[in-house]
């Protein structure tokens, strides 16, 4: 950390909190949360270990805050999409899937850590479940809208279809983040997911009108 110049502005509490979060996300790209110490986070943020506890009570709390911010970023991206029908029926679905994939890929280390940590952390599980439900609700409304206007046939109940499609997205991404095999190449993820969504919702491929 560079020495602070005499007379320079001292970092605010929020600056230090942001520095802790940035340090955590950077370190998670190289090693698991269990191998990151409070000292690592404090040193990266330019504060002492006791000062760390003024902002977070634990490493898990840091991860929860990082995950909450990633989820908010996804939801802002989805909220910015037009809800109006498109001449190309695949276009709105591509944009919504791309928003999800792009944000989680941008914050891959946070997403991968959160997905694995939720199995033993009830707070992370609750936050993830809440976000998944919001994405399921978003998808359900869109599918029902397409069915009402006659663009998509009736079939599997919209809510159940939305659950299955969103869980598929989650699993496909988590396999890629964890470097599992088999997994879908990153360059193909959006196209593959979109194709399955289109078949499931319309009974046709992404290229069909």
DAGIBEL-V511277 format. One record per residue. N is the residue number from 1. RES is the residue in one small letter. OMEGA is omega in radians with two decimals (NA if undefined). NEAR is the number of other ideal C-beta (glycine too) atoms within 10 Angstrom. Layout:
n: [N/N]
res: [RES/RES]
omega: [OMEGA/OMEGA]
near: [NEAR/NEAR]
This chain:
n: [1/2/3/4/5/6/7/8/9/10/11/12/13/14/15/16/17/18/19/20/21/22/23/24/25/26/27/28/29/30/31/32/33/34/35/36/37/38/39/40/41/42/43/44/45/46/47/48/49/50/51/52/53/54/55/56/57/58/59/60/61/62/63/64/65/66/67/68/69/70/71/72/73/74/75/76/77/78/79/80/81/82/83/84/85/86/87/88/89/90/91/92/93/94/95/96/97/98/99/100/101/102/103/104/105/106/107/108/109/110/111/112/113/114/115/116/117/118/119/120/121/122/123/124/125/126/127/128/129/130/131/132/133/134/135/136/137/138/139/140/141/142/143/144/145/146/147/148/149/150/151/152/153/154/155/156/157/158/159/160/161/162/163/164/165/166/167/168/169/170/171/172/173/174/175/176/177/178/179/180/181/182/183/184/185/186/187/188/189/190/191/192/193/194/195/196/197/198/199/200/201/202/203/204/205/206/207/208/209]
res: [x/x/x/x/x/x/x/x/x/x/x/x/x/x/x/x/x/x/x/x/x/x/x/x/x/x/x/x/x/x/x/x/x/x/x/x/x/x/x/x/x/x/x/x/x/x/x/x/x/x/x/x/x/x/x/x/x/x/x/x/x/x/x/x/x/x/x/x/x/x/x/x/x/x/x/x/x/x/x/x/x/x/x/x/x/x/x/x/x/x/x/x/x/x/x/x/x/x/x/x/x/x/x/x/x/x/x/x/x/x/x/x/x/x/x/x/x/x/x/x/x/x/x/x/x/x/x/x/x/x/x/x/x/x/x/x/x/x/x/x/x/x/x/x/x/x/x/x/x/x/x/x/x/x/x/x/x/x/x/x/x/x/x/x/x/x/x/x/x/x/x/x/x/x/x/x/x/x/x/x/x/x/x/x/x/x/x/x/x/x/x/x/x/x/x/x/x/x/x/x/x/x/x/x/x/x/x/x/x]
omega: [-3.13/3.12/-3.13/3.13/3.09/3.11/3.12/-3.08/3.11/-3.11/3.09/3.08/3.14/3.10/-3.13/3.10/3.12/3.14/3.09/-3.12/3.13/3.11/-3.13/-3.12/3.12/-3.12/-3.14/3.10/-3.08/-3.11/-3.10/-3.11/-3.12/-3.14/3.11/-3.12/3.03/3.11/3.11/-3.11/-3.13/-3.13/3.14/-3.14/3.13/3.14/3.11/3.08/3.10/3.14/3.11/-3.05/3.00/-3.07/-3.13/-3.13/-3.07/3.04/3.14/3.12/3.06/3.14/3.13/3.13/3.10/3.14/3.13/-3.14/3.10/3.12/3.11/3.14/3.09/-3.06/3.04/3.13/3.12/-3.14/-3.12/-3.14/3.11/3.09/-3.10/3.08/3.14/3.07/3.06/-3.02/3.12/-3.01/3.13/3.13/3.10/-3.11/-3.12/3.09/3.13/3.12/3.13/-3.09/-3.07/-3.12/-3.12/3.06/3.08/-3.13/-3.04/-3.08/3.11/-3.12/-3.11/-3.13/-3.13/-3.12/3.12/-3.08/-3.06/-3.11/-3.13/3.12/-3.08/-3.14/3.11/3.12/-3.13/3.13/3.14/-3.14/3.12/-3.13/3.11/3.14/3.12/3.11/3.07/3.12/3.12/-3.13/-3.14/-3.14/-3.13/3.13/3.13/3.11/3.12/3.12/-3.13/-3.11/3.06/-3.12/-3.13/-3.14/2.99/-3.13/3.07/3.09/-3.00/-3.12/3.14/3.08/3.13/3.10/-3.09/-3.10/3.14/3.07/3.07/3.11/-3.12/-3.07/3.12/3.14/-3.10/3.09/3.10/-3.13/-3.10/-3.12/3.10/3.00/0.01/3.06/-3.13/3.11/-3.08/-3.11/-3.08/-2.98/-3.08/-3.13/-3.13/3.13/3.14/3.14/3.14/3.10/-3.11/3.08/-3.09/-3.07/-3.01/-3.04/-3.14/-3.10/-3.12/-3.08/-3.11/-3.13/NA]
near: [9/5/6/11/7/5/5/8/8/7/15/9/10/9/13/19/19/14/19/24/20/13/20/24/19/11/18/23/12/9/11/13/17/9/10/20/12/16/11/15/22/21/15/17/23/16/20/12/12/9/14/22/12/12/21/19/10/11/18/15/12/24/24/19/17/22/23/15/14/20/22/12/16/21/16/11/16/16/10/9/14/9/10/6/13/12/6/12/18/21/15/17/23/18/18/20/21/16/19/20/20/14/19/24/14/11/22/17/19/22/23/20/24/26/19/16/21/17/8/9/16/8/14/21/14/12/17/19/11/11/18/16/13/15/21/20/13/18/23/19/14/18/24/15/14/19/15/9/9/7/12/22/11/7/13/13/12/21/15/11/19/24/18/15/22/22/12/14/21/17/12/17/23/17/14/19/20/12/8/10/6/5/15/15/9/13/7/10/19/17/14/13/23/21/15/18/23/20/13/17/25/20/11/14/12/19/9/11/8]
